[in-house]
């Protein structure tokens, strides 16, 4: 289920996940279970950053694509996957977010960011 336009607008307020990558209060359910994951797809034609923001409590989600800010580097626990493994993991959004939740619970997420 997607966040509503008003909830998405609320997601853009406050500190960037790049500055403060921990969990936040979800605008939909009020639980402090809002999480984010970003990656830079190697097959993209231009420097691209794909962001996933979801709530581990109510399961609402939004994904975006944007220009990869120059100089931004970050940890990516999924970087060890082959392209085929990555495609298989991303085939199901529910399964993909569940995997990200497992990485979060294991301490591999949130990511770290540096400029």
Biopython code that builds the backbone (N, CA, C, O; Angstrom):
import numpy as np
from Bio.PDB.StructureBuilder import StructureBuilder

atoms = [
    (1, "UNK", "N", (0.848, -1.170, 0.000)),
    (1, "UNK", "CA", (0.000, 0.000, 0.000)),
    (1, "UNK", "C", (0.898, 1.239, 0.000)),
    (1, "UNK", "O", (1.904, 1.287, 0.708)),
    (2, "UNK", "N", (0.534, 2.206, -0.775)),
    (2, "UNK", "CA", (1.321, 3.434, -0.907)),
    (2, "UNK", "C", (0.904, 4.473, 0.125)),
    (2, "UNK", "O", (-0.235, 4.492, 0.592)),
    (3, "UNK", "N", (1.853, 5.336, 0.469)),
    (3, "UNK", "CA", (1.531, 6.493, 1.282)),
    (3, "UNK", "C", (0.633, 7.424, 0.470)),
    (3, "UNK", "O", (0.717, 7.446, -0.758)),
    (4, "UNK", "N", (-0.218, 8.185, 1.137)),
    (4, "UNK", "CA", (-1.065, 9.171, 0.467)),
    (4, "UNK", "C", (-0.194, 10.369, 0.074)),
    (4, "UNK", "O", (0.910, 10.520, 0.597)),
    (5, "UNK", "N", (-0.673, 11.220, -0.840)),
    (5, "UNK", "CA", (0.100, 12.417, -1.199)),
    (5, "UNK", "C", (0.446, 13.289, 0.016)),
    (5, "UNK", "O", (1.554, 13.818, 0.098)),
    (6, "UNK", "N", (-0.493, 13.442, 0.956)),
    (6, "UNK", "CA", (-0.214, 14.229, 2.161)),
    (6, "UNK", "C", (0.870, 13.574, 3.014)),
    (6, "UNK", "O", (1.729, 14.262, 3.564)),
    (7, "UNK", "N", (0.830, 12.248, 3.124)),
    (7, "UNK", "CA", (1.850, 11.533, 3.900)),
    (7, "UNK", "C", (3.219, 11.646, 3.226)),
    (7, "UNK", "O", (4.235, 11.791, 3.905)),
    (8, "UNK", "N", (3.245, 11.582, 1.902)),
    (8, "UNK", "CA", (4.507, 11.744, 1.171)),
    (8, "UNK", "C", (5.068, 13.140, 1.404)),
    (8, "UNK", "O", (6.275, 13.304, 1.580)),
    (9, "UNK", "N", (4.203, 14.140, 1.404)),
    (9, "UNK", "CA", (4.652, 15.509, 1.690)),
    (9, "UNK", "C", (5.271, 15.580, 3.084)),
    (9, "UNK", "O", (6.279, 16.259, 3.279)),
    (10, "UNK", "N", (4.681, 14.891, 4.048)),
    (10, "UNK", "CA", (5.234, 14.870, 5.408)),
    (10, "UNK", "C", (6.594, 14.177, 5.451)),
    (10, "UNK", "O", (7.453, 14.542, 6.254)),
    (11, "UNK", "N", (6.790, 13.181, 4.592)),
    (11, "UNK", "CA", (8.067, 12.463, 4.550)),
    (11, "UNK", "C", (9.219, 13.383, 4.134)),
    (11, "UNK", "O", (10.371, 13.144, 4.494)),
    (12, "UNK", "N", (8.905, 14.415, 3.387)),
    (12, "UNK", "CA", (9.954, 15.313, 2.891)),
    (12, "UNK", "C", (10.345, 16.369, 3.921)),
    (12, "UNK", "O", (11.294, 17.121, 3.701)),
    (13, "UNK", "N", (9.632, 16.434, 5.033)),
    (13, "UNK", "CA", (9.921, 17.423, 6.074)),
    (13, "UNK", "C", (10.988, 16.880, 7.026)),
    (13, "UNK", "O", (11.149, 15.667, 7.166)),
    (14, "UNK", "N", (11.710, 17.786, 7.672)),
    (14, "UNK", "CA", (12.694, 17.376, 8.674)),
    (14, "UNK", "C", (14.027, 16.980, 8.058)),
    (14, "UNK", "O", (14.287, 17.221, 6.879)),
    (15, "UNK", "N", (14.858, 16.369, 8.883)),
    (15, "UNK", "CA", (16.196, 15.984, 8.449)),
    (15, "UNK", "C", (16.160, 14.911, 7.371)),
    (15, "UNK", "O", (15.293, 14.037, 7.365)),
    (16, "UNK", "N", (17.115, 15.000, 6.468)),
    (16, "UNK", "CA", (17.281, 13.999, 5.422)),
    (16, "UNK", "C", (17.708, 12.670, 6.042)),
    (16, "UNK", "O", (18.390, 12.648, 7.067)),
    (17, "UNK", "N", (17.307, 11.573, 5.422)),
    (17, "UNK", "CA", (17.783, 10.257, 5.854)),
    (17, "UNK", "C", (19.306, 10.155, 5.690)),
    (17, "UNK", "O", (19.946, 9.353, 6.370)),
    (18, "UNK", "N", (19.889, 10.964, 4.792)),
    (18, "UNK", "CA", (21.344, 10.958, 4.625)),
    (18, "UNK", "C", (22.035, 11.518, 5.868)),
    (18, "UNK", "O", (23.137, 11.092, 6.215)),
    (19, "UNK", "N", (21.384, 12.477, 6.538)),
    (19, "UNK", "CA", (21.940, 13.113, 7.735)),
    (19, "UNK", "C", (21.615, 12.291, 8.981)),
    (19, "UNK", "O", (22.467, 12.102, 9.849)),
    (20, "UNK", "N", (20.379, 11.806, 9.062)),
    (20, "UNK", "CA", (19.910, 11.046, 10.224)),
    (20, "UNK", "C", (19.229, 9.776, 9.718)),
    (20, "UNK", "O", (18.007, 9.760, 9.567)),
    (21, "UNK", "N", (19.993, 8.707, 9.452)),
    (21, "UNK", "CA", (19.432, 7.527, 8.789)),
    (21, "UNK", "C", (18.609, 6.570, 9.646)),
    (21, "UNK", "O", (18.195, 5.530, 9.135)),
    (22, "UNK", "N", (18.354, 6.855, 10.890)),
    (22, "UNK", "CA", (17.591, 5.935, 11.741)),
    (22, "UNK", "C", (16.102, 5.944, 11.482)),
    (22, "UNK", "O", (15.618, 6.617, 10.572)),
    (23, "UNK", "N", (15.385, 5.190, 12.291)),
    (23, "UNK", "CA", (13.925, 5.112, 12.158)),
    (23, "UNK", "C", (13.276, 6.435, 12.540)),
    (23, "UNK", "O", (13.807, 7.203, 13.342)),
    (24, "UNK", "N", (12.124, 6.677, 11.948)),
    (24, "UNK", "CA", (11.343, 7.894, 12.196)),
    (24, "UNK", "C", (9.899, 7.540, 12.495)),
    (24, "UNK", "O", (9.481, 6.387, 12.389)),
    (25, "UNK", "N", (9.149, 8.570, 12.872)),
    (25, "UNK", "CA", (7.711, 8.408, 13.102)),
    (25, "UNK", "C", (7.011, 8.337, 11.742)),
    (25, "UNK", "O", (7.211, 9.200, 10.887)),
    (26, "UNK", "N", (6.199, 7.316, 11.556)),
    (26, "UNK", "CA", (5.446, 7.133, 10.308)),
    (26, "UNK", "C", (4.291, 8.134, 10.266)),
    (26, "UNK", "O", (3.534, 8.238, 11.232)),
    (27, "UNK", "N", (4.143, 8.878, 9.151)),
    (27, "UNK", "CA", (3.031, 9.823, 9.052)),
    (27, "UNK", "C", (1.671, 9.130, 8.918)),
    (27, "UNK", "O", (0.633, 9.762, 9.118)),
    (28, "UNK", "N", (1.670, 7.847, 8.586)),
    (28, "UNK", "CA", (0.399, 7.129, 8.411)),
    (28, "UNK", "C", (-0.112, 6.525, 9.712)),
    (28, "UNK", "O", (-1.294, 6.653, 10.029)),
    (29, "UNK", "N", (0.770, 5.863, 10.474)),
    (29, "UNK", "CA", (0.297, 5.130, 11.656)),
    (29, "UNK", "C", (0.827, 5.673, 12.986)),
    (29, "UNK", "O", (0.343, 5.287, 14.050)),
    (30, "UNK", "N", (1.823, 6.568, 12.928)),
    (30, "UNK", "CA", (2.346, 7.170, 14.148)),
    (30, "UNK", "C", (3.391, 6.341, 14.879)),
    (30, "UNK", "O", (3.916, 6.782, 15.901)),
    (31, "UNK", "N", (3.707, 5.145, 14.376)),
    (31, "UNK", "CA", (4.727, 4.297, 14.999)),
    (31, "UNK", "C", (6.118, 4.760, 14.564)),
    (31, "UNK", "O", (6.290, 5.262, 13.453)),
    (32, "UNK", "N", (7.100, 4.589, 15.436)),
    (32, "UNK", "CA", (8.485, 4.927, 15.069)),
    (32, "UNK", "C", (9.108, 3.704, 14.394)),
    (32, "UNK", "O", (9.981, 3.037, 14.951)),
    (33, "UNK", "N", (8.629, 3.434, 13.172)),
    (33, "UNK", "CA", (9.076, 2.260, 12.401)),
    (33, "UNK", "C", (9.318, 2.619, 10.938)),
    (33, "UNK", "O", (9.438, 1.732, 10.093)),
    (34, "UNK", "N", (9.391, 3.930, 10.633)),
    (34, "UNK", "CA", (9.633, 4.377, 9.260)),
    (34, "UNK", "C", (11.112, 4.190, 8.950)),
    (34, "UNK", "O", (11.972, 4.657, 9.696)),
    (35, "UNK", "N", (11.404, 3.511, 7.856)),
    (35, "UNK", "CA", (12.766, 3.144, 7.484)),
    (35, "UNK", "C", (13.048, 3.536, 6.040)),
    (35, "UNK", "O", (12.129, 3.742, 5.247)),
    (36, "UNK", "N", (14.340, 3.635, 5.711)),
    (36, "UNK", "CA", (14.722, 3.977, 4.334)),
    (36, "UNK", "C", (15.911, 3.133, 3.897)),
    (36, "UNK", "O", (16.748, 2.729, 4.705)),
    (37, "UNK", "N", (15.957, 2.880, 2.594)),
    (37, "UNK", "CA", (17.079, 2.181, 1.956)),
    (37, "UNK", "C", (17.288, 2.835, 0.599)),
    (37, "UNK", "O", (16.324, 3.101, -0.119)),
    (38, "UNK", "N", (18.537, 3.095, 0.246)),
    (38, "UNK", "CA", (18.845, 3.651, -1.082)),
    (38, "UNK", "C", (19.890, 2.788, -1.771)),
    (38, "UNK", "O", (20.702, 2.122, -1.129)),
    (39, "UNK", "N", (19.844, 2.820, -3.083)),
    (39, "UNK", "CA", (20.900, 2.166, -3.853)),
    (39, "UNK", "C", (21.100, 2.913, -5.165)),
    (39, "UNK", "O", (20.240, 3.666, -5.621)),
    (40, "UNK", "N", (22.263, 2.676, -5.751)),
    (40, "UNK", "CA", (22.618, 3.288, -7.032)),
    (40, "UNK", "C", (22.735, 2.152, -8.048)),
    (40, "UNK", "O", (23.754, 1.462, -8.085)),
    (41, "UNK", "N", (21.709, 1.951, -8.866)),
    (41, "UNK", "CA", (21.736, 0.833, -9.818)),
    (41, "UNK", "C", (22.905, 0.963, -10.799)),
    (41, "UNK", "O", (23.024, 1.981, -11.480)),
    (42, "UNK", "N", (23.760, -0.047, -10.877)),
    (42, "UNK", "CA", (24.921, 0.049, -11.769)),
    (42, "UNK", "C", (24.552, 0.105, -13.254)),
    (42, "UNK", "O", (25.331, 0.602, -14.067)),
    (43, "UNK", "N", (23.365, -0.404, -13.610)),
    (43, "UNK", "CA", (22.948, -0.429, -15.013)),
    (43, "UNK", "C", (22.277, 0.867, -15.462)),
    (43, "UNK", "O", (21.910, 0.991, -16.631)),
    (44, "UNK", "N", (22.108, 1.840, -14.553)),
    (44, "UNK", "CA", (21.445, 3.099, -14.916)),
    (44, "UNK", "C", (22.289, 3.878, -15.923)),
    (44, "UNK", "O", (23.517, 3.880, -15.845)),
    (45, "UNK", "N", (21.624, 4.534, -16.861)),
    (45, "UNK", "CA", (22.327, 5.313, -17.895)),
    (45, "UNK", "C", (22.980, 6.566, -17.320)),
    (45, "UNK", "O", (24.031, 7.002, -17.790)),
    (46, "UNK", "N", (22.345, 7.140, -16.295)),
    (46, "UNK", "CA", (22.875, 8.331, -15.621)),
    (46, "UNK", "C", (23.049, 7.996, -14.141)),
    (46, "UNK", "O", (22.450, 7.038, -13.651)),
    (47, "UNK", "N", (23.865, 8.778, -13.424)),
    (47, "UNK", "CA", (23.989, 8.519, -11.980)),
    (47, "UNK", "C", (22.622, 8.656, -11.303)),
    (47, "UNK", "O", (22.074, 9.755, -11.208)),
    (48, "UNK", "N", (22.084, 7.541, -10.841)),
    (48, "UNK", "CA", (20.729, 7.484, -10.302)),
    (48, "UNK", "C", (20.746, 6.930, -8.887)),
    (48, "UNK", "O", (21.516, 6.027, -8.561)),
    (49, "UNK", "N", (19.887, 7.486, -8.065)),
    (49, "UNK", "CA", (19.702, 7.003, -6.703)),
    (49, "UNK", "C", (18.252, 6.535, -6.582)),
    (49, "UNK", "O", (17.328, 7.307, -6.840)),
    (50, "UNK", "N", (18.050, 5.292, -6.196)),
    (50, "UNK", "CA", (16.715, 4.744, -5.990)),
    (50, "UNK", "C", (16.499, 4.657, -4.482)),
    (50, "UNK", "O", (17.299, 4.057, -3.764)),
    (51, "UNK", "N", (15.410, 5.261, -4.010)),
    (51, "UNK", "CA", (15.110, 5.289, -2.579)),
    (51, "UNK", "C", (13.836, 4.517, -2.295)),
    (51, "UNK", "O", (12.854, 4.617, -3.031)),
    (52, "UNK", "N", (13.865, 3.754, -1.232)),
    (52, "UNK", "CA", (12.698, 3.030, -0.736)),
    (52, "UNK", "C", (12.452, 3.537, 0.679)),
    (52, "UNK", "O", (13.360, 3.503, 1.509)),
    (53, "UNK", "N", (11.248, 4.004, 0.966)),
    (53, "UNK", "CA", (10.868, 4.420, 2.316)),
    (53, "UNK", "C", (9.614, 3.631, 2.661)),
    (53, "UNK", "O", (8.635, 3.645, 1.914)),
    (54, "UNK", "N", (9.652, 2.942, 3.801)),
    (54, "UNK", "CA", (8.522, 2.105, 4.194)),
    (54, "UNK", "C", (8.376, 2.110, 5.708)),
    (54, "UNK", "O", (9.300, 2.451, 6.446)),
    (55, "UNK", "N", (7.182, 1.719, 6.145)),
    (55, "UNK", "CA", (6.914, 1.585, 7.567)),
    (55, "UNK", "C", (6.838, 0.099, 7.898)),
    (55, "UNK", "O", (6.030, -0.631, 7.324)),
    (56, "UNK", "N", (7.671, -0.338, 8.815)),
    (56, "UNK", "CA", (7.681, -1.745, 9.224)),
    (56, "UNK", "C", (6.445, -2.110, 10.041)),
    (56, "UNK", "O", (6.176, -3.292, 10.254)),
    (57, "UNK", "N", (5.691, -1.113, 10.500)),
    (57, "UNK", "CA", (4.474, -1.377, 11.276)),
    (57, "UNK", "C", (3.244, -1.478, 10.374)),
    (57, "UNK", "O", (2.570, -2.508, 10.369)),
    (58, "UNK", "N", (2.941, -0.420, 9.609)),
    (58, "UNK", "CA", (1.712, -0.419, 8.800)),
    (58, "UNK", "C", (1.948, -0.873, 7.355)),
    (58, "UNK", "O", (0.994, -1.058, 6.599)),
    (59, "UNK", "N", (3.210, -1.051, 6.973)),
    (59, "UNK", "CA", (3.609, -1.577, 5.658)),
    (59, "UNK", "C", (3.371, -0.613, 4.495)),
    (59, "UNK", "O", (3.451, -1.029, 3.339)),
    (60, "UNK", "N", (3.083, 0.652, 4.766)),
    (60, "UNK", "CA", (2.981, 1.615, 3.662)),
    (60, "UNK", "C", (4.375, 1.861, 3.104)),
    (60, "UNK", "O", (5.375, 1.693, 3.802)),
    (61, "UNK", "N", (4.431, 2.265, 1.825)),
    (61, "UNK", "CA", (5.692, 2.324, 1.101)),
    (61, "UNK", "C", (5.658, 3.422, 0.044)),
    (61, "UNK", "O", (4.600, 3.750, -0.492)),
    (62, "UNK", "N", (6.825, 3.983, -0.248)),
    (62, "UNK", "CA", (6.991, 4.833, -1.423)),
    (62, "UNK", "C", (8.407, 4.613, -1.953)),
    (62, "UNK", "O", (9.358, 4.448, -1.189)),
    (63, "UNK", "N", (8.518, 4.615, -3.263)),
    (63, "UNK", "CA", (9.818, 4.489, -3.919)),
    (63, "UNK", "C", (10.016, 5.665, -4.856)),
    (63, "UNK", "O", (9.068, 6.147, -5.476)),
    (64, "UNK", "N", (11.258, 6.124, -4.952)),
    (64, "UNK", "CA", (11.559, 7.253, -5.837)),
    (64, "UNK", "C", (12.887, 7.032, -6.539)),
    (64, "UNK", "O", (13.736, 6.262, -6.090)),
    (65, "UNK", "N", (13.040, 7.732, -7.653)),
    (65, "UNK", "CA", (14.311, 7.787, -8.382)),
    (65, "UNK", "C", (14.713, 9.240, -8.466)),
    (65, "UNK", "O", (13.874, 10.111, -8.693)),
    (66, "UNK", "N", (15.996, 9.505, -8.284)),
    (66, "UNK", "CA", (16.502, 10.876, -8.360)),
    (66, "UNK", "C", (17.938, 10.833, -8.859)),
    (66, "UNK", "O", (18.558, 9.772, -8.927)),
    (67, "UNK", "N", (18.452, 12.003, -9.205)),
    (67, "UNK", "CA", (19.859, 12.117, -9.599)),
    (67, "UNK", "C", (20.718, 11.783, -8.383)),
    (67, "UNK", "O", (20.452, 12.259, -7.280)),
    (68, "UNK", "N", (21.741, 10.969, -8.586)),
    (68, "UNK", "CA", (22.665, 10.618, -7.505)),
    (68, "UNK", "C", (23.511, 11.845, -7.191)),
    (68, "UNK", "O", (24.290, 12.284, -8.037)),
    (69, "UNK", "N", (23.375, 12.409, -5.988)),
    (69, "UNK", "CA", (24.176, 13.602, -5.652)),
    (69, "UNK", "C", (25.670, 13.313, -5.789)),
    (69, "UNK", "O", (26.167, 12.305, -5.287)),
    (70, "UNK", "N", (26.367, 14.197, -6.463)),
    (70, "UNK", "CA", (27.808, 14.028, -6.679)),
    (70, "UNK", "C", (28.514, 13.897, -5.340)),
    (70, "UNK", "O", (28.275, 14.681, -4.422)),
    (71, "UNK", "N", (29.377, 12.910, -5.234)),
    (71, "UNK", "CA", (30.176, 12.733, -4.029)),
    (71, "UNK", "C", (29.512, 11.954, -2.915)),
    (71, "UNK", "O", (30.174, 11.627, -1.930)),
    (72, "UNK", "N", (28.215, 11.639, -3.029)),
    (72, "UNK", "CA", (27.534, 10.891, -1.976)),
    (72, "UNK", "C", (27.933, 9.419, -2.058)),
    (72, "UNK", "O", (27.737, 8.766, -3.083)),
    (73, "UNK", "N", (28.488, 8.914, -0.974)),
    (73, "UNK", "CA", (28.830, 7.491, -0.891)),
    (73, "UNK", "C", (28.075, 6.908, 0.298)),
    (73, "UNK", "O", (27.804, 7.609, 1.273)),
    (74, "UNK", "N", (27.739, 5.631, 0.215)),
    (74, "UNK", "CA", (26.959, 5.010, 1.281)),
    (74, "UNK", "C", (27.202, 3.517, 1.310)),
    (74, "UNK", "O", (27.602, 2.909, 0.317)),
    (75, "UNK", "N", (26.948, 2.938, 2.483)),
    (75, "UNK", "CA", (27.040, 1.490, 2.627)),
    (75, "UNK", "C", (25.827, 0.863, 1.931)),
    (75, "UNK", "O", (24.754, 1.463, 1.867)),
    (76, "UNK", "N", (26.014, -0.346, 1.416)),
    (76, "UNK", "CA", (24.899, -1.059, 0.799)),
    (76, "UNK", "C", (25.052, -2.547, 1.081)),
    (76, "UNK", "O", (25.846, -3.220, 0.424)),
    (77, "UNK", "N", (24.299, -3.071, 2.055)),
    (77, "UNK", "CA", (24.433, -4.490, 2.374)),
    (77, "UNK", "C", (23.988, -5.418, 1.247)),
    (77, "UNK", "O", (24.269, -6.616, 1.293)),
    (78, "UNK", "N", (23.302, -4.888, 0.239)),
    (78, "UNK", "CA", (22.883, -5.727, -0.890)),
    (78, "UNK", "C", (23.899, -5.712, -2.032)),
    (78, "UNK", "O", (23.713, -6.410, -3.028)),
    (79, "UNK", "N", (24.969, -4.926, -1.903)),
    (79, "UNK", "CA", (25.971, -4.818, -2.974)),
    (79, "UNK", "C", (26.681, -6.144, -3.238)),
    (79, "UNK", "O", (27.259, -6.330, -4.309)),
    (80, "UNK", "N", (26.644, -7.060, -2.287)),
    (80, "UNK", "CA", (27.306, -8.356, -2.456)),
    (80, "UNK", "C", (26.517, -9.313, -3.347)),
    (80, "UNK", "O", (27.039, -10.348, -3.759)),
    (81, "UNK", "N", (25.261, -8.973, -3.647)),
    (81, "UNK", "CA", (24.425, -9.843, -4.478)),
    (81, "UNK", "C", (24.799, -9.727, -5.954)),
    (81, "UNK", "O", (25.179, -8.657, -6.429)),
    (82, "UNK", "N", (24.687, -10.835, -6.660)),
    (82, "UNK", "CA", (24.871, -10.796, -8.115)),
    (82, "UNK", "C", (23.649, -10.105, -8.721)),
    (82, "UNK", "O", (22.613, -9.998, -8.065)),
    (83, "UNK", "N", (23.760, -9.631, -9.980)),
    (83, "UNK", "CA", (22.575, -9.027, -10.616)),
    (83, "UNK", "C", (21.368, -9.977, -10.629)),
    (83, "UNK", "O", (20.235, -9.531, -10.443)),
    (84, "UNK", "N", (21.597, -11.269, -10.844)),
    (84, "UNK", "CA", (20.489, -12.230, -10.870)),
    (84, "UNK", "C", (19.863, -12.380, -9.479)),
    (84, "UNK", "O", (18.641, -12.444, -9.350)),
    (85, "UNK", "N", (20.703, -12.437, -8.443)),
    (85, "UNK", "CA", (20.176, -12.531, -7.072)),
    (85, "UNK", "C", (19.376, -11.278, -6.721)),
    (85, "UNK", "O", (18.331, -11.355, -6.076)),
    (86, "UNK", "N", (19.879, -10.138, -7.150)),
    (86, "UNK", "CA", (19.206, -8.861, -6.866)),
    (86, "UNK", "C", (17.831, -8.825, -7.548)),
    (86, "UNK", "O", (16.837, -8.454, -6.925)),
    (87, "UNK", "N", (17.780, -9.213, -8.829)),
    (87, "UNK", "CA", (16.502, -9.247, -9.562)),
    (87, "UNK", "C", (15.505, -10.180, -8.869)),
    (87, "UNK", "O", (14.330, -9.843, -8.723)),
    (88, "UNK", "N", (15.978, -11.346, -8.447)),
    (88, "UNK", "CA", (15.105, -12.312, -7.778)),
    (88, "UNK", "C", (14.549, -11.722, -6.484)),
    (88, "UNK", "O", (13.363, -11.878, -6.190)),
    (89, "UNK", "N", (15.399, -11.046, -5.711)),
    (89, "UNK", "CA", (14.972, -10.432, -4.454)),
    (89, "UNK", "C", (13.937, -9.331, -4.696)),
    (89, "UNK", "O", (12.988, -9.186, -3.925)),
    (90, "UNK", "N", (14.123, -8.559, -5.770)),
    (90, "UNK", "CA", (13.237, -7.427, -6.048)),
    (90, "UNK", "C", (11.971, -7.815, -6.815)),
    (90, "UNK", "O", (11.130, -6.956, -7.078)),
    (91, "UNK", "N", (11.820, -9.096, -7.178)),
    (91, "UNK", "CA", (10.618, -9.522, -7.918)),
    (91, "UNK", "C", (9.345, -9.256, -7.149)),
    (91, "UNK", "O", (8.316, -8.942, -7.748)),
    (92, "UNK", "N", (9.393, -9.374, -5.833)),
    (92, "UNK", "CA", (8.227, -9.147, -4.981)),
    (92, "UNK", "C", (8.546, -8.004, -4.030)),
    (92, "UNK", "O", (9.478, -8.098, -3.232)),
    (93, "UNK", "N", (7.774, -6.925, -4.113)),
    (93, "UNK", "CA", (7.997, -5.784, -3.226)),
    (93, "UNK", "C", (7.837, -6.205, -1.766)),
    (93, "UNK", "O", (8.623, -5.793, -0.913)),
    (94, "UNK", "N", (6.832, -7.015, -1.478)),
    (94, "UNK", "CA", (6.605, -7.465, -0.104)),
    (94, "UNK", "C", (7.807, -8.265, 0.396)),
    (94, "UNK", "O", (8.269, -8.060, 1.519)),
    (95, "UNK", "N", (8.308, -9.166, -0.430)),
    (95, "UNK", "CA", (9.476, -9.961, -0.060)),
    (95, "UNK", "C", (10.728, -9.109, 0.076)),
    (95, "UNK", "O", (11.545, -9.334, 0.969)),
    (96, "UNK", "N", (10.879, -8.121, -0.818)),
    (96, "UNK", "CA", (12.040, -7.230, -0.777)),
    (96, "UNK", "C", (12.041, -6.419, 0.517)),
    (96, "UNK", "O", (13.067, -6.323, 1.191)),
    (97, "UNK", "N", (10.897, -5.838, 0.862)),
    (97, "UNK", "CA", (10.822, -5.054, 2.099)),
    (97, "UNK", "C", (11.002, -5.940, 3.328)),
    (97, "UNK", "O", (11.589, -5.507, 4.320)),
    (98, "UNK", "N", (10.506, -7.166, 3.274)),
    (98, "UNK", "CA", (10.714, -8.103, 4.390)),
    (98, "UNK", "C", (12.208, -8.397, 4.551)),
    (98, "UNK", "O", (12.705, -8.477, 5.674)),
    (99, "UNK", "N", (12.918, -8.557, 3.445)),
    (99, "UNK", "CA", (14.365, -8.784, 3.492)),
    (99, "UNK", "C", (15.071, -7.570, 4.087)),
    (99, "UNK", "O", (15.974, -7.716, 4.911)),
    (100, "UNK", "N", (14.658, -6.363, 3.669)),
    (100, "UNK", "CA", (15.253, -5.147, 4.238)),
    (100, "UNK", "C", (14.971, -5.067, 5.740)),
    (100, "UNK", "O", (15.838, -4.648, 6.506)),
    (101, "UNK", "N", (13.767, -5.464, 6.168)),
    (101, "UNK", "CA", (13.460, -5.482, 7.600)),
    (101, "UNK", "C", (14.387, -6.454, 8.334)),
    (101, "UNK", "O", (14.856, -6.149, 9.431)),
    (102, "UNK", "N", (14.655, -7.623, 7.737)),
    (102, "UNK", "CA", (15.582, -8.587, 8.347)),
    (102, "UNK", "C", (16.973, -7.973, 8.491)),
    (102, "UNK", "O", (17.625, -8.138, 9.522)),
    (103, "UNK", "N", (17.429, -7.258, 7.445)),
    (103, "UNK", "CA", (18.737, -6.599, 7.512)),
    (103, "UNK", "C", (18.737, -5.526, 8.598)),
    (103, "UNK", "O", (19.739, -5.332, 9.286)),
    (104, "UNK", "N", (17.609, -4.828, 8.749)),
    (104, "UNK", "CA", (17.490, -3.794, 9.779)),
    (104, "UNK", "C", (17.605, -4.438, 11.170)),
    (104, "UNK", "O", (18.362, -3.971, 12.021)),
    (105, "UNK", "N", (16.852, -5.503, 11.382)),
    (105, "UNK", "CA", (16.862, -6.184, 12.682)),
    (105, "UNK", "C", (18.240, -6.777, 12.985)),
    (105, "UNK", "O", (18.630, -6.868, 14.149)),
    (106, "UNK", "N", (18.979, -7.183, 11.946)),
    (106, "UNK", "CA", (20.317, -7.757, 12.122)),
    (106, "UNK", "C", (21.396, -6.691, 12.310)),
    (106, "UNK", "O", (22.537, -7.013, 12.642)),
    (107, "UNK", "N", (21.036, -5.420, 12.097)),
    (107, "UNK", "CA", (22.001, -4.339, 12.275)),
    (107, "UNK", "C", (22.762, -3.941, 11.019)),
    (107, "UNK", "O", (23.636, -3.077, 11.080)),
    (108, "UNK", "N", (22.443, -4.562, 9.868)),
    (108, "UNK", "CA", (23.101, -4.194, 8.603)),
    (108, "UNK", "C", (22.519, -2.892, 8.035)),
    (108, "UNK", "O", (23.160, -2.231, 7.217)),
    (109, "UNK", "N", (21.338, -2.535, 8.458)),
    (109, "UNK", "CA", (20.696, -1.259, 8.133)),
    (109, "UNK", "C", (20.380, -0.583, 9.455)),
    (109, "UNK", "O", (20.191, -1.306, 10.433)),
    (110, "UNK", "N", (20.307, 0.720, 9.574)),
    (110, "UNK", "CA", (20.333, 1.686, 8.472)),
    (110, "UNK", "C", (21.732, 1.826, 7.862)),
    (110, "UNK", "O", (22.746, 1.443, 8.445)),
    (111, "UNK", "N", (21.724, 2.389, 6.673)),
    (111, "UNK", "CA", (22.967, 2.625, 5.964)),
    (111, "UNK", "C", (23.734, 3.790, 6.583)),
    (111, "UNK", "O", (23.189, 4.585, 7.349)),
    (112, "UNK", "N", (25.016, 3.864, 6.227)),
    (112, "UNK", "CA", (25.836, 5.010, 6.608)),
    (112, "UNK", "C", (26.112, 5.822, 5.350)),
    (112, "UNK", "O", (26.259, 5.265, 4.262)),
    (113, "UNK", "N", (26.180, 7.143, 5.505)),
    (113, "UNK", "CA", (26.348, 8.052, 4.370)),
    (113, "UNK", "C", (27.511, 9.001, 4.621)),
    (113, "UNK", "O", (27.769, 9.391, 5.760)),
    (114, "UNK", "N", (28.210, 9.369, 3.556)),
    (114, "UNK", "CA", (29.277, 10.362, 3.634)),
    (114, "UNK", "C", (29.296, 11.131, 2.321)),
    (114, "UNK", "O", (28.941, 10.605, 1.266)),
    (115, "UNK", "N", (29.719, 12.387, 2.412)),
    (115, "UNK", "CA", (29.803, 13.225, 1.211)),
    (115, "UNK", "C", (31.233, 13.215, 0.687)),
    (115, "UNK", "O", (31.526, 13.858, -0.321)),
]
sb = StructureBuilder()
sb.init_structure("model")
sb.init_model(0)
sb.init_chain("A")
sb.init_seg("    ")
for serial, (resi, resn, name, xyz) in enumerate(atoms, 1):
    if name == "N":
        sb.init_residue(resn, " ", resi, " ")
    sb.init_atom(name, np.array(xyz, "f"), 0.0, 1.0, " ", f" {name:<3s}", serial, name[0])
structure = sb.get_structure()
